[in-house]
Amino acid sequence: MTRRVNGCSGLLLCGGCGLTSCPHDLSLPLSKFTWTRGPMSLLQPAIQLQHTTEPLPSVQEELQFWMDKAVAWGQADSPDTQRDTSLHLRRLSSYLQELLSHINTVRSTTETMKRLPLLGQLLGRLCWNPHVTADDTSRGLLFQCLWGLYSEEPSDAVERKANQWIRRVLCQLSTEEDDAAAEKLMKRMGVPPKEYHLKVLTKMVAVLQENIGKSCSSLGNINQRCSCDSILATSEVCVPLVSCPEAAPLIGALLQRPATCVRAALSEDFLEALSSAFSRKVLSLEDQAVVSLWIHSLSSLEEAVLSLLESVLSSKGSTPQRMVQQVSQSLLPKACAQHCSIFLVVNDIFRSTLKQSEGNNSVKSLIQTFTSCFLREVALLQPQKCVSLKAFFPQSPQSVLVPLLTLPSEMPPEAWSHHLNWLSSSLQRLTEEEEEGEGRSSTRGHQRVFEAWFLLVQCAHWVQVSVQLLGTNRLEDRGPLLWLLTFYHHPTNRGHHRDLQLVQAGEAWLHLHALFSAPPHPAPADCQQLLVALLSPGPQRPALCPSLVFSLLLNFAVFSHQPLSCSTQVLHTVVRRSGLVEEAACALRSLELRLSAGSCSSSDATRVHLRIEALQNTLTHMQAAWSPAESQTHTHTL
């Protein structure tokens, strides 16, 4: 007959009460039962007593007495039988404790069964007696005795048959049971079947959780089984229970148990089941348990990162604020800050995604947002738990690593220009050295340039600061800042593509400078037209990257001291003629998010945010009025 564990699928159970022939055996072939999990090991009992190779006299002598009692209790369910069971429960518990001690001092199940041939039948009959299993102490001891007999690697037919039977009995102890005696007991206790079995499952989880918390015993007596064997066994048991809320404490304890012994491994089936249940959102785990799952299961970690990528990149019109929220809620930045190994995996996935997407702006924004959240989590760690940042970025150019990872808020604004000039010259020198030596080691050189660019994408806060400085009408030192901005948008220089883009970026800056330096009315029409022309591909030159142009335009519009009406007019004209309203809106949202994080002086903050709000209103009205036909006409390939 089929059993189900409190709504959890995955177990088909049968009856059976002994390792040898028994009148209660259902006599069904093993093919009738479904059990596809790997071998389980042994659960260490709560109490370790003296070590011996022979059964204690009291254990051997009383075995037949308790066997007779178990047979008598199982043949009739009368008031006298129930009374006799109740009277003997305390003595039975004492005997089971002695039995448990003996089981765990013998090295194999075969040897135990040879010394105590009736042991299997006794345990089976007691497990099938609801009046015995209703007692917390007796049920817990029975449970541990069964695990003590389980062989992680069965060596003969006796141990293989014992393992099959023990699986069925343990499942019966925590599942719904059609047995008439059990139903009668529940009725007399006034407990509904569902509540009864939930309590049984909860007790089973509590016993297992207590056992896995014990320290490793492999350094003790060589004849004693290691308590760490219970870890693999317990994880096997939890496979069909991963979606049961009652098993969550046990699952969390398994995941977070320190790996102090090579025998304390978790079952692969268990980890796969957890990963599947967690991705389907049918498993609820505490934050630290989730982090531990990622440490144990590489596939689970990879799935979490890919899920974040998909959720962020597939959402249309996602704002930078929403992206920060999604990244933070994924728990990945916190896990990366706590465990360098997790960060290296996540970073490698981002690296591959960036290569495949060929610098997609949404991917770059996600990587920058993730790195920002990660650095924030690192700053929250206690000093003794911090790992050197160099360990997190082993492939990055070490000469620029710390300067790029330094946040703008960690130095005074007047130092930004000097810092950016140094960064730009360092990156420019690195790329020129590698590009000049392409003939000698092309692949290695390209990889070094890519790693430098990847680090700049992660630390794009400095790119944003450089655009802000370019938008303050400063004529001096714009060369290094323009190079840094161009390198961010065009990391390769095949066919001198980056050199051409750098020239065009300089032209765009000059046009913008003329627009925002001219008298308020009217804005120079020729400058606006030339700016729009730079956004359109020509016969002998590619179009300038729209995000580069709009980042410059918006920073000029926000930080200039021209009347707000002039700034909105310029933005409106350029966006309308280019048709890139979405690109402009995205660039403005990113600028707002950065400034709200404290990249603007407090004295200028109110004026800047009022200008941002006005520019946002302009773009919002344009988006609402933008017809599908116009959108189709002005489509640009980014």
Order of alpha helices (4+ residues) and beta strands (2+ residues): alpha-alpha-alpha-alpha-alpha-alpha-alpha-alpha-alpha-alpha-alpha-alpha-alpha-alpha-alpha-alpha-alpha-alpha-alpha-alpha-alpha-alpha-alpha-alpha-alpha-alpha-alpha-alpha-alpha-alpha-alpha
